Amino acid sequence: MRFVLLTLFFSFFSISFASAQGNAHFVFKVFDAETKQAIPYATIRFEGRNTGLIANIDGDFKIPISYVENKDVILVSCIGYSTKRVALESLKRKGLNIIYLSPKIEDLGQVVIKGNIKKQRELSAKQIVKKAIKAIEINYPVDPFSYVAYYRDYQMVDQKYTNLNEGIIEVFDQGFQSHKIKDSLNTTALYKYALNTQFSQDTLLSNSIYNQAKDIRDGTLGSTINNELTILNLHNPIRNYSFGSFSYVYTFKKNFVRNHNFFSEGTLFLDDEEFYKIRFSAKNVLTDYAYSAYGHLYISKEDFSIHNFDYELYSTSFEKSVFTVNVEYKKHENGKMYLNYISFNNNFYVSKKDVLRIESSKYNKNDNTFIVKFNRAIKLKAIEKRSNVKVYYRDRKLAINKIAMTNPKTIIVHLKEKAYDYLIQQRLDEESLFSIEVRNFEDASGSDLIEDVTIDGYQFRELFVQSVFPNKKVEGDLFFVNKVKSLQEATLNNLDVSDYWMNSPLKTTNN
């Protein structure tokens, strides 16, 4: 069987926004005070301001020192913990600042259900989820709004970040009654966007067209969109609650409850607000035991608003995560729920046929040369150093005189005369006794020579909201992103948004 990450078939027409950063930063990591484990996606807000950011999955975040005023205070919060108030003037400017949050949890059975619920009987997990989905039209905005956010996409291979693109964007939304993608007024302005050169780059992995350069095991993306931000937006089942989504959520409003089993796991708190913690799993009749799909919902007891939605599809045959979706909404002063962050990643692989490799190699006794053919055209600079090529017969390294390129895909290695003298003394009827090693070879696109059967990794797309603007409509003098094409093709808007900054993964931060 094949799963679908998303389903979307329609035509688009073209409809793209930027930030100053200081070089010095306060660097933070958020931990659970009891377990000493990192807390992912904690929310950080400046006290008295409409600005903030989100920690990454490892609990890391940073704040430019140039942005901070003398007496700034940040509020660090996460569901299940008490909010912590931290004065920035008390922190060190060099090194890592640790923030510990204290858990705040009670059992469901020990808490009296309160709020706007007239019926005092205990609700089942399924009933709670039904009420939450029904309340989306009340709890989430139907009027136009916008938010400014830090966006990034990247691949992770062997636990290393690759091709980290990041930017500051403003997302304009006509409200939850509109189609997030089809409505032309639901659009994005790009204020800053660039490849972060502090992280490694690989042009082969950067290709975002799945099932051509990249494959998803047993799955399909369900569209030909080449815009990672659009793909991210489509995997938000709360925002797209009345439209199609990924397996096995499908249409959140119609199919989610029908397709899953639900279990109560007590009550969580964010300060004094209580939340149901609901665990769910997709029914086996849908996943057919080839996969397991499961996650959690965090639902307010006060108004049944959904604050968190986490979903993971796991392949039992490949024994690995296929994709994960993490979404959090946060209540604004006007009482409506607005996106706080969303993260979506999926496993992919690039097969050997798609990478630069040696197709054949053969020794020519007549002119004492070794001919090496590649599957793709290679860059000429690879043969400028003889040390980039090594030829062996049995265990003996053969001396090389020079290397030349006969055509874009073929090189000819001229061996030295002493190598020839050695070889004519050998029996050369077994060409398998020859071996060749090459390094620093690249194809025309910059991809390295790879001999592994596959490259296996994860494609990430993440968005962290820093400010929300209710009742804000699309501004006509901006350039907007084409929802189908790559963000790299979008036009930047020349506006000062120095109140916002990049929050890249922190390579030097350890637990």
N, C-alpha and C positions, 0 to 999 in steps of 0.2 A: 504494500500500500504506500501511497505517497501523501505527505501532509502538505499544506499550503501555508506559507508564512503570511501572505496577504493575498487578497483577491481584488483586482481593480482593472477594469477594461473600459477605457473611454479616451476621448481625444482632449488634448490641452491646447490652449493658445498661450503665447508668451506673456507672461506678466513679469529685484535683487537688492543693503544699508552699510560703523567703524570706531577707535578708542585709543587713548594714550595710556601707556603703562610706565611706571617707574621701574628701575632695575632692582631696587632693594625692597624686600618683602618681610613681613612677619610670616613665619611658617608654623603651621599648627598640625596636630593630630588629635583626634577625639577618641577616647577610650571609655569602656564600661568600667566604672569604679570598682565593681566586685570581681568580674571575670578577667579584667585587664585586656579584653579583646577590643580590637578597633570597631568603632560604630560607623557603618556606612551611611552616607547620604544625610548626615546631620544638617539641620538648617541653621544658618548663621545670619542674624539680623542686627543692624546698627540701631541701638536704642534711640528713639526719637526721629528716625529717618525712614524713608520709604525705599531703602536699599539693603541688599544682602547678597548672600551666595549660598551654595550648597557644597558640603564636603564630598569627596569622591568615594568610591566603593571601599577604599582603604582607610577612610576617615581623615584624609588629608585635605587641607585647604591653605590658601595663602592670601594675604591682604597687602597691597602696596603700602609701604611706609609713607610715600608721598601723598597718599590719599587720606591718611588718618589725621584727625585733628587732635589737639592736646588731650582732651578729656573724653575721647570716644569710648563708649562701652558697647560690647557685643553681647547678644543673647544667643546662646547655643542650645538648641532644642532637638528632640527626636521623640516620636511616640514610644512610650514605655519608660521614659526618663523624666526627671525633674529638670526644668530649664535652668541653665547656669548663666550667671551674669559675670562678665569678665571685663575689667578695665584694661584697655590696651596700654596705657602708660605704665602699668606694672609689669609688662612683659619684656622679655629680652629680644633685641633686634637681630641678634645673631644666634643661630642654632634653632633647635626645635622646641616649640612651646606645647606642652602636653595639657589637654583639657579632659578632666574626668567627669562623666555624667553619672548620677546616681539613679538606679532603676526604681520605678514606681509601678508596681504590679499588684493586683488583688485578684482573687478567684471570683468567677462569675457568680457563684452561689452565695458569696458573702456581701454582694452589692445589691442594693435595691434599685430596680430600674426606674429612672426618673426622666423628666423632660416633658415633651409634649404628648407622651403616650398615655392614653386614658386606661387602656386595659393593662392590668398589673400582672397578668399571667406570664409565665416565662415563655419567650418565643424560641422556636427551634432555629437552628443555624440557617436552614433553607428559607424560613419565613423572614428572617432578618435580611438576607440577601435580596429577596423579592422586594421588600419594602425599600431597600436602598436603591435598587434599579428604578423602581417606580418614582422615587423622589429625585432622580437626576434632573428632571425638567423644572423642579422647584429650587434645588440647591445650587445649580450651576448657571452661569450667565447666559441669557438669551439676547442681550443687547451687545452692540459692538464693544470691543476692548482691545488692548494690546499689552504686550509685555516685552521687556528687553531681557535678553538672556545670553549666557555664554554657551556656545555650541561647539562640539568637536566630533570628529569621526576619525577612526584609526583602526589598524589591524593589530592583533596580538598573536605572535608566533613564538613558541618556546618562552613564554612569559616575558617577551620583550615588546615594547611599543614600536610600531612601524607606521610610517606615513601619517603622522598626526597633523591633521588639518583642523584649524580652530578659528573662531571668529566671534564677534559681537553682533547680534542680530536683533531686530525688532519684528515680532510676529503680530500681525493684525488678524483679528478673528471677529466675524460677524455674529458670533453667538452659537450656542449649541443646537439651535434649530437649523443651522445651515450646514451644507456639506463641506467638510474641512478642506477637501482638495478641489472639487468641482466648482465651488463658488469662487469666481475670479477675485472677489474682494477679500477672500481669505488668503493672505499673501505675506511675503516676508521681505523686509528691507535689510540689506547687508551693510553694516557700518565698518566692519573689519573682517578680513579673512585671509589666511596665509598658511603655508606649510611651515610647521615648527621644525627648524633645522637642528635643534638640539637632540632630536630623535632620528633614528635610522630611516632611510628611504629605500623603497623597492618598487620600481615601476610596474613589475608584474603583479604584485599584490595590490597595488593601488587601483587596478581596474575593477570597477564596481558592477560590471555587467555580468550577472550570474548566468550559469549554464552556458557561457561562452568561454570566458577566461577562468571563471570560478564556478565550482559546482557545489550544490547543497545536497548532502547525502539523502537519497530517497525523497527529496523534496523539490519544490519549485517556488520561486518568488511570486509567481502569479501575475507579473507585469513586466514591462520593458522600461520602467523608470530608471534613469541614470542619475538620480539626485538623492543622496543619502538622507538629507533633511526631510524630503517628502516621504521616503520609506520609513523614517522614524515617526513622523506624524501619523502615518497609517496604522502604526502598531500601538496606538493609544485607544483601547476599547472603551474608556469612559467618554472621551471626547467624541468618538465615533459610535456611540452607543446604539444608534438606530440604523447604522450602515454596516456593511460587511467588514469582517476582520479576519484574523488568522485562525488556523486550526488550534483548538477545538472550541474556541470562543464563538467564532462566526459572528452573527449579529448579537451583540451583547444583550440587547433588550429582549430578544426573542429566544435565543438559543442557549445562553450561558447557564441558566438554572437547569434547563432540561438536560444538558450534556454533562453535568457534574454532580458529584456527591459533596455534602457540606457537613462540617463538624465544628462545634464550638470549642474554643481553646481559652476560655476565660476572658478577663477584662484587662485592657491596658490603659494607661493614663498618659496624658500630656498635661502636666501640672494638675489642674482640677477637672479637666475634661475627660470623660470616660469613653472608651472605645471597645466595641466587640472585636475580638480577634477570631476570624473565621478561617479555618483551613478547608481547602477543597481539592478534589482530584477528578480528572475526567473519567467517565464511565468506560469500563473495559470493552463494552460493545462497540465503542467508537475507536479506541486506540488499538484494539485487536491484539493486545499484549505485545505488539512490536514496539510500542512506546508507552511511557507513562507521562501524564501531564498533571501538574499540581501547582499549588500556590497558596497565597494568603490574601485576605481582605481585612482592612481595618476600617470599621464603620462606626461613626459617632452614635452614641446612645441618645443624644439630644435631638437630632433631626435626621438620622440615618444617612448622612452624607458620607461618601466613600473617600477616605483620606489616602489610603494606600492600596495598590493592586500589584501583586507580584505573581508572575507566571513563568513556569519553566516546562519545556518539553524535553524529555530525556529518552534517548534511544537505548533500548535494552540490548539490541544486537551489537551496536558499536560501543556500548558502555560509556557514553559521554553525553553531555548536554548538547542539544541541537540548537535551541535558542532560549533566551530569557528576556522577559519584559518586566521592568520595574517602573512604576508610575506613582507619584505622590501629588496630591492636591492640598492646598492650604486655604483656610478661610480668611477672606479679606475683611476689612472694617465694615464693608457694606453687607456682610452676611453671606456673600456668594463664594463658591469654591473656585479657585484659579490654580492652574498648573504650577507646581513647585519644581519638579524635575521629572525627566523621563529618560530611561536608558534602555536601549534595545541592542542585543548582540546575537549573532547566529554563527554557528560553526560553518566553515567552508573548507574546501580543499582544492588545490591546483595539481592536476595530474602531470606525470612526467612528459606527456606529449606537449604540454603547454609551456615547458621551461627550456632554456638553452641547454643543450647536451651534445656530446659527441655521437655522431651516427655511425662512423666507421673509421678505422685506422689500418694502414697497410704498409709494410716495408717493401721497397722496390730495390732489388739487388743490383739492377743494371746501373743505376746512378747513385746508389747509396743514400737514398732519401726515405723519409717516413711521411706518408700522406695522411692527413687528418681532415675528415669532413664533419661539419657541424650541421645541425638541423635548421639553423638560422644564420643570417648574415651577422658577422662579428665586427667589432671595432678594431681598426688597424693598430691602435696603441698597444693591444695585448701582445703583439709579436715584437715590439720594440726592445724588449728585454729577453734574452735567451733563457734567463733563470725562470721565466714563466712557464717553460716547457721542459719536462724531463722524460727521457726515453730509456727503457730498461729492456735488456734481454736476460731472461732468467732473473738473477738478482744483481746483475751488473749494470751500472749506469753508463750509458753511451754518450760520449762527448759530442756536443752540437757545434757545428761551424756557423750556421746562420739559419734564419727562419724567413720565409717569404709567403705572401698570399697570392694564390693563383686565381682565385675568384672570391667574392664576398663570403662564401661558406666553406672555403677550403684553404688550408695552409700546407706548405711543404717544408719539412724539417730536413736540412742538409746535415748529415753526420760528418764528423771529422775523419780523416784518412785512417787514424789509428783505430777508430771504431770499426771501420770497414775491414781492416786487417784482422781484427778480433773475430768479426762475424764470419769471414770466409773460412775460418778454422772450425766453425760450428756447423752442426746439422740444422738447417733452417727449414726443415719440412713441417715444423709445428709452429705456425705463426702465433698461436695462442701463448707461446712463451714470451712474446713481446708484451710490454705494458707501457702505457703513457700516462703521465700526470700533467695537468695544465692548471694554472691558477691565474686570477686577475683577468679572465676573459669575460667580456660582456657582449650582449647583442646590441643592435642599433637602438633599442629602447632603454638600455641601461641595466637590463636584468642579468644577474650573475649566472655563471655556469653552475648547474645543480645536478647532482647525480642521484639524489634520493628519488624514490618512486613517486612520492607526493609531498607537497607542502600542506600541512594541516594547521589551521588557525581559526581565529574568531574575528569577525567584523563588528566593530562597536560604533554606535551612534548615540550621542548623549546631549542633553540640553538641560541647563541649570538656570532657572529664572532668577533675575536679580532685582527687577522692579515690575510692578503691575500697574496698568493705567485703565481703570474702568471707564466705560463710556467714551473711549477714544476711537475715532474713525480713521480710515485710511487717508493719508495725506497725499495729495495728487502730485506734488513736486518731487517725489522720491523715485529712485530706480528700484524695480522689484525683481525678485528671483524668478527665473523660468523654472516651473515645478518639475519639469521632465529632465532638463539638462543639468550637467554637473555644476556645483556651486563655483567651481574654478572659472566658469565662463560668465559668472554674474558680474554686474557693474557695481562698484563700491560707491556709497554715498558719502560725500565730503561734509560730514557733520561732526561737531565736537561732542563726544560722549565719554569724557574723561572720568565720569563717575563710575564707569564700568571697566572691568579688567578681565584678562584671561586667567584661568585657574587650571593650568596644565597639570597632568599627573606629576607627582614629585618623585623623581628617580632616586633621590638620595635619602628619602624618608624610610626608616625601618621601624618595625614594631619594637 
